[in-house]
């Protein structure tokens, strides 16, 4: 699959690059995509939810009334869950929601995500660029050149680029990552994926193992 290389103004440079069919042209595996996205979202959960049960409520354990002769049900301490202010029955407890996935399945999911986006023509290859200083207006100009200022975009670099990262972090719909930090969720969540030319080799080598 040949794709034209564009410059930072969104214009054709006259050059083309070959995208590997083994990464960008496979038959997507929807179940692998589902599992990888599920793991990504599960790992983001803090799991710090907690409610106090009757053993954790402060209060007297004295029996609040006699057991017989009241005409009502028996009652224990004021910490009983049936009373206002008592402990909660089977309340939420802290929990780790993360789970493991095999590396091969995660690679398959990312290749599937890239293939889906490539099939929808949502992948753009851009020659390498950098900013002389971290300025949000520089990055906004790039978004306008590609007509994605109001869309979700994912920029993939070969190495961390501090100036570009600082220029983009205030923009809610745009994100910058390196080729080793790709996730299936972010690939599918973006309306446009901007691959820098230098990142292509790393993406293909990481996903072709």
C-alpha positions in Angstrom: 0.0 0.0 0.0 1.6 3.3 -1.2 0.8 6.5 0.6 1.8 10.1 -0.3 4.1 11.9 2.1 2.8 15.4 3.0 4.6 18.3 4.5 3.6 20.3 7.6 1.3 22.6 5.4 -0.6 19.5 4.2 0.8 19.7 0.7 2.1 16.7 -1.3 5.9 16.5 -1.3 6.0 14.3 -4.4 7.3 11.3 -2.4 5.5 8.1 -1.5 6.1 5.5 1.1 5.2 1.8 1.2 3.0 0.7 4.1 3.3 -2.9 5.0 0.2 -5.0 4.2 1.1 -7.2 7.2 0.4 -4.2 9.5 -2.0 -1.9 7.6 -3.8 -4.4 5.4 -4.8 -7.4 7.4 -8.3 -8.7 8.0 -9.3 -7.0 11.3 -9.9 -9.4 14.3 -12.8 -7.7 16.1 -12.6 -9.9 19.2 -8.9 -9.1 19.7 -9.8 -5.4 19.3 -12.6 -5.8 21.9 -10.3 -7.5 24.4 -7.5 -4.9 24.1 -9.9 -2.0 24.4 -11.5 -3.6 27.4 -8.1 -4.1 29.1 -7.2 -0.4 28.3 -10.4 0.9 29.9 -10.2 -1.6 32.9 -6.6 -0.5 33.6 -7.6 3.1 33.8 -10.1 2.4 36.6 -8.8 3.4 40.0 -11.0 0.8 41.9 -10.9 2.9 45.1 -14.6 2.7 45.8 -15.4 1.9 49.4 -18.4 1.9 51.7 -18.3 1.3 55.5 -19.8 -1.9 56.7 -21.2 -2.5 60.2 -17.8 -3.4 61.7 -16.4 -0.1 60.6 -19.2 2.2 61.8 -18.5 4.1 65.1 -21.2 3.5 67.6 -22.3 1.5 70.6 -22.7 -2.3 70.4 -25.3 -2.2 73.2 -28.5 -4.0 72.5 -30.9 -1.1 71.9 -34.1 -2.8 73.2 -35.3 -6.0 74.8 -35.7 -8.9 72.5 -39.2 -10.0 73.4 -42.4 -8.2 74.3 -42.0 -5.2 72.0 -44.3 -6.4 69.2 -41.6 -5.6 66.7 -38.7 -7.5 65.2 -35.6 -8.2 67.3 -32.8 -5.6 66.9 -29.1 -5.7 67.7 -26.7 -2.7 67.9 -27.3 0.7 66.4 -24.7 -0.2 63.8 -27.1 -2.7 62.2 -27.7 -2.0 58.4 -31.4 -1.8 59.0 -31.0 1.4 61.0 -30.3 4.9 59.6 -26.5 5.5 60.0 -25.8 1.8 60.2 -23.2 0.0 58.1 -23.9 -0.9 54.5 -24.7 -4.5 53.5 -22.2 -6.0 51.0 -20.9 -2.5 50.1 -18.2 -1.9 47.4 -14.6 -2.6 48.4 -11.4 -1.6 46.7 -10.7 -3.7 43.7 -8.0 -4.1 41.0 -9.8 -4.3 37.6 -6.7 -4.9 35.5 -6.2 -8.2 33.7 -3.5 -9.7 31.5 -3.5 -10.2 27.7 -0.9 -12.0 25.7 1.5 -9.9 23.6 0.6 -11.6 20.4 -3.1 -10.8 20.9 -2.3 -7.1 21.7 -0.1 -6.9 18.5 -3.0 -8.4 16.5 -5.4 -5.9 18.0 -3.2 -2.9 17.1 -2.6 -4.2 13.5 -6.4 -4.6 13.2 -7.0 -1.0 14.4 -4.4 0.3 11.9 -5.9 -1.7 9.1 -9.4 -0.4 10.0 -8.2 3.2 9.9 -6.2 2.6 6.7 -9.2 1.1 5.0 -11.2 4.2 6.0 -8.4 6.4 4.6 -7.9 8.0 8.1 -4.1 7.6 8.1 -1.8 10.4 6.9 2.0 10.2 6.5 3.8 13.5 7.2 7.5 14.3 6.9 9.3 14.9 10.2 8.8 18.3 11.8 9.7 20.1 15.0 9.0 23.5 16.6 11.6 26.0 17.6 9.7 26.7 20.8 6.6 25.2 22.5 3.7 27.3 21.2 0.1 26.1 21.0 -0.5 28.3 17.9 2.2 26.4 16.0 0.4 23.1 16.6 -3.0 24.7 15.9 -1.6 25.8 12.5 -0.7 22.2 11.7 -4.2 21.0 12.6 -5.8 23.7 10.4 -3.5 22.6 7.5 -4.9 19.1 7.7 -8.5 20.4 8.5 -8.7 18.5 11.7 -8.8 21.3 14.2 -12.3 20.2 15.3 -11.6 16.5 15.2 -9.8 14.0 17.3 -6.3 13.4 16.1 -3.3 11.2 17.1 0.2 12.2 16.1 2.7 9.3 16.2 6.4 10.2 16.6 9.5 8.0 16.5 10.9 9.6 19.6 9.5 11.9 22.3 9.3 15.5 21.0 9.1 17.9 23.9 8.3 21.1 22.0 5.5 19.4 20.0 4.1 17.7 23.1 4.0 21.0 25.1 2.4 22.7 22.1 -0.4 20.1 21.9 -1.2 19.2 25.5 -3.7 22.1 26.0 -5.7 20.9 23.0 -8.4 18.4 24.2 -8.9 16.6 20.9 -5.2 16.0 20.0 -2.7 13.6 21.4 1.0 12.8 20.7 2.5 9.4 21.3 5.6 7.5 20.3 5.5 4.4 18.1 6.1 2.2 21.2 3.2 3.8 23.1 0.4 3.0 20.6 -2.8 1.6 22.0 -5.8 0.1 20.2 -8.2 2.4 22.0 -6.4 5.6 21.0 -5.9 4.4 17.4 -9.7 3.8 17.0 -10.7 6.8 19.0 -9.0 9.2 16.6 -10.7 10.6 13.5 -7.3 11.1 11.9 -3.9 9.4 12.6 -0.9 11.4 11.6 2.2 9.2 11.2 5.5 10.9 11.0 7.7 9.4 8.4 10.4 8.4 10.9 7.9 6.5 13.0 6.9 4.0 10.2 9.9 1.8 10.6 9.4 1.5 14.3 5.7 0.7 14.0 6.3 -2.1 11.5 9.2 -3.6 13.5 7.2 -3.6 16.7 4.1 -5.1 15.2 5.8 -7.6 12.9 7.5 -9.6 15.7 
